[in-house]
Amino acid sequence: MRTTIRLPDDLLRRAKRKAAAEDRTLTSLIEEGLRAVVDERPRPARRRRVVLPVSKATGGLRPGVDLTRFSDYQEQEDLEYVERMKRFK
């Protein structure tokens, strides 16, 4: 079916460019847009950007701990675990 619609000049220019860039007709672009509105497809919710907390702690590693050696790290964890368990007694 043929019909006449009035569009702002800038919108029509942008639509023609988009249709040409996608190698399709202006009619198919408009049809797709109208179907999306008429069919009331829900828009995907925008994901909120997750901002990770940043530590402002100072101090660094304890003296003698070399993170490139797993055994040092494991030993330090074991010592901290023993200290935590002593508090529960």
C-alpha positions in Angstrom: 0.0 0.0 0.0 1.2 3.5 -0.8 1.0 6.3 1.7 2.5 9.8 2.2 4.2 10.7 5.4 5.9 13.9 6.5 9.3 13.6 8.2 11.8 16.2 9.3 14.5 16.7 6.7 17.3 15.7 9.0 15.6 12.5 10.0 14.9 11.6 6.4 18.5 12.2 5.4 19.8 10.1 8.3 17.3 7.3 7.5 18.4 7.3 3.8 22.0 7.1 4.8 21.4 4.2 7.2 19.3 2.3 4.6 22.1 2.8 2.0 24.8 1.7 4.5 22.8 -1.4 5.2 22.2 -2.0 1.5 18.4 -1.9 1.9 15.5 0.3 0.9 14.2 3.2 2.9 10.8 1.4 2.8 12.2 -1.7 4.5 13.9 0.5 7.2 10.7 2.4 7.9 8.7 -0.8 7.9 11.1 -2.4 10.5 10.8 0.7 12.7 7.0 0.8 12.6 6.8 -2.9 13.3 9.0 -2.5 16.4 6.7 0.3 17.7 3.4 -1.4 16.7 4.3 -4.8 18.0 5.5 -3.1 21.2 8.6 -5.3 21.5 10.1 -4.6 24.9 13.4 -2.8 24.7 16.3 -4.6 26.3 17.0 -3.0 29.6 20.2 -1.0 29.7 22.7 -2.6 32.1 24.0 -0.4 34.8 27.7 0.1 34.7 29.3 -1.7 37.6 31.8 0.4 39.4 34.2 -1.8 41.3 35.5 -0.6 44.7 39.0 0.6 44.8 41.0 0.1 48.0 42.6 3.1 49.5 44.5 1.0 52.0 48.2 1.5 52.5 50.9 -0.8 53.8 51.4 -3.4 51.1 52.7 -6.9 51.7 54.1 -8.0 55.0 57.9 -8.2 55.0 59.2 -11.5 53.7 56.1 -12.4 51.7 56.9 -13.0 48.0 53.7 -13.6 46.1 55.6 -15.3 43.3 56.1 -18.1 45.7 52.8 -19.8 46.5 54.2 -21.4 49.7 54.8 -18.0 51.3 51.3 -16.9 50.5 49.9 -20.2 51.8 51.9 -20.0 55.0 50.7 -16.5 55.6 47.1 -17.6 55.2 47.6 -20.5 57.6 49.0 -18.1 60.2 46.1 -15.8 59.9 43.7 -18.7 60.1 45.3 -19.9 63.3 45.0 -16.4 64.8 41.3 -16.2 63.9 40.6 -19.6 65.5 42.4 -18.5 68.7 39.8 -15.7 69.0 36.9 -18.2 69.1 38.3 -20.3 72.0 
